[in-house]
Amino acid sequence: MNKHCISVVVLSAALTGCQTDNSESSDNTISTGAVAGSTAALTYQNGHLVVLDGDHILAYRFPDEGLAELTGSYSVQGAETVFPEGESTLYIGRNGGASILNLDENGEFSLLGEANHIVSCDPVIVDSGIMYLTLRSGNNCANPNGANELQVWEVSDPAEPTMLATLAMPNPFGLSKNGDALWICTGNGLARVNVADGTNPVLETTYPEILCNDIIIRSEAEAYVTSDDAIYLIDLSGTSPTILSDITPGE
């Protein structure tokens, strides 16, 4: 790849994220005020644009003038998704686990730790030292017999990730967190999981009328979800999610 520019092809692939039997990308609000995706392959961290390109994690700096500069590259086999946390940490979801990287102010990567699991597609988000992974099987996830579950990990010490709990779920996709509620797009619809106790995640309910691949929490009361045919703004404040508006292809 040319060090002075990022191709449209790479950016398109980055926005797609981990591919499954359905399209997907999921998001979670982070402390910078930006939005980070649990199944995104493109993010911004420590002054750099971070892009997944196959098994390589690339960091770019954009100067005030001139073209973008490639500052760092790191190889992670089976990389699928990238999620930023804090000022310099990146969580790379891969089909065999999650790699935790540091990205310094010069745009150079270093490995902090790894969490390993059975080969499956692997979106990931992190909140307050707790990492949430959704594992999904399928022909496009390297292992059609892989796991279908939520995993909760303690990652306050990135060098020693510790699994706290698992919860079996039907083909879970993207996820996002709002307080003690973890919202997960599953094969049966949008699910709400209570994670107040990280060692005991509890599936509270599933809404089959909200079929989605991706969810991004906008505020306590609102979220965006994507499906195969539209993007929806939904209201989370009531007893069940309701669709407020939508964007369909061509609009």
N, C-alpha and C positions, 0 to 999 in steps of 0.2 A: 504494500500500500504506500502511496506517495506520502512522505512525511509532512508535506505542506498543505494537504487538503484531505477532507473526509468525503468519500464518494457517496453519491445518493444511494447506491446499492447498499452500502454498509449501514447507512442511517436507516434505510427502510427495514433492513434485517433487524437492526437494533430495536426499532419500535415494535416489531412483531413479538420478540421474546421467545420463550419456550413454546414450540408448536406442539399441538396435541391433535386429537381427532376433531377438535373444534378450535377456532382461534381464541386467543386469550391474552390478557395482560392485566395485572391487578396492582392497586396502589395503596399508599398509606401516607398520611401527612407527617412530616418530620419537622424538627425544631427550627430549621432555617426558614420556615414558611413556604418552602417548596413542597412538591409532591413527589414521592418516590414510589416505584412500582414493584410489587412482589414478583411479577412475571415480566418486568421490563428488562430490556437489554441495553438501556441507555440511561445515564443519570449524570448528575453534577455533584462533585465532591472536592473540597479543599482547593477551589479555584480552577478545577479541571473538568472538562467533559470526559466522561468515562464511557467507552463503547465496547460491547462484546463483539468480537469478530471471529466466529468459529471457536476454537479453544484458546483464543488470545484475548486478554483484557488490555485495552489500549487507553492511554491518557493523553489528552490534547490540551494545550494552553492556547488561548486566543489573545494575542497582544492587542494593544490599542490600535495599532496600525499593522498592516501586513497580513500574511496568511497564517492559518493555524499551524502549530508546531507539535509534532509527536514527541512527548517527553518521557514516556515510559511504556513498557510492554511486559506482560506477565502471562505465563502459560498455565491454564487450568483445564485439564482434560474433562470433557463432557460439560463445559460451562453452558448454562442456559439462561440464568437471570442474574441481575445485580441490584443490590439494595444498599443505600448509604445510611450510616448511623453516626451521630456525633460529628466531630470536626474532620475526621480522617479515616474512619473505618468503613470498609466495604464488605458486604456479605455476598458471596458468589454462590448461587444455587447451581448445583451440578447434578447430573443424573446418578451420582453415587454418594451424594452428601452435600455439605456446604463448606466452602473455604472462606476463612476470615482474613482479609488483607488490610494492611495499612497503606494509605496513599499520602506521602509527605508533600510538603509545600513545593518541592521541586518536580513533583509529578512522577516520582519513582515508587514502585510497589515493593512491599515485603510481606511475607506470610506470618500471620499471628497464630493461627490454629486451624483445625479442621474437625468437622463432625461428619461421621460416615454412616451410611445406611444402605439398605438394599437398593439396587438400581431401579429408579422410577423418575418420572418428571418431578421437579422439585422447586416450586415457588417458595420464597422466603421473605418474611418481614421480621423486624426486631423492635422491641419496645422495652426500655428500662432494664436491659440486661437479660431479657427473655426472648428467645428466638422461636418463631412459629413456622413450621414447614408443612406444606401439604404434599404428600406423595401420591402419585397417580400412575396406574399402569396403562398399557395401550401400545399399539404397534409403533407409534411415533415417539415413544418414551424409552426406547432401547430394550425394554423388557415387557412383553405383553402379560407376563405373570407377576409383575411387580406389586408392591403394596398399594393400598388405597386407604390412606389414613392421615390424620393430623398428628404431628409430633411437636412436643414442647421441650425446648432445651434451655438450660441455664448457661449463659455465655458471658457472665460478668468477668470471668477470667478467660479470654479468648484462647489461651493456650490449653485450657482444660474444659472443653464443652461437656456438659453433663445432661443426659436425657432425663427429663422429669416425668413425662407421661406420653401416652399415645391414645388416640381415639379413632376407631374405625369409621370411615365415611365413604359414601358412594361416589367414586370418581371426583374427588375435590379438585377445584381449579384455583383461581386467584383468591386472595384474602386481604382483609383490611381490619384494623382494630379501632374501636371507639369505646373508651373506658374499659369496663370489664367484659364488653361484648366483642367477640371475634366473629366477623361476618365472612362467610365462605361460600363461593359459588360452587355448587356440587352438581352431579348428574341428575339429582332430584329437585333442584331449585336452590334458592338462596337460603342458607342455613345460618342460624345464630347460635353461637357456642359461648357459654359462660366460662371465662378463664380467671375469675377472681381468685381461685385457688389453682395455681399453675400445675400442681401435682394431680389435679382432678378436673380436667376440662369436661364440661357437661353440655351435651347437645340439648338446647332448650326447645327449638322448633325449626321446622323447615317450611318455606313458602314456595310451593310448586308453581305458583302463578308468576314468580320472578325467575325465569330461566336466564342464566347469565354465565359469562366466561370470566368476568372481571368486575371488581368493585373498587371504587375510590371514595373514601369518606371526605365530604366537603365541609361538614360541620356536624354538631351533635344531632341535628335534625335531618340533614340531607346527605345524599350520596349519589354518585354516578355509577351506573352499571352498564356494561356492554353485553350484547347478545350477538348471535350470528347475523341478525338483520337490523339492529338499531343500537343507539346509545340512549339510555333513559336517565332522567333525573327522578329520584325516588325520595319520598318522605319517610323518615324513620321514627318520627315522633309519636305515632299512634300505636295501637295495639298490634298492627301488622303493616308492613311496608306498602305504600301506595305510589303509583306512577303519577308524577306531576306533569311531565312533558317528555318529548322524545325527539331524536334526530334520526332520520332514516336516510339511506344512501340516496344521493342526488340532491339533498337539501343543503 
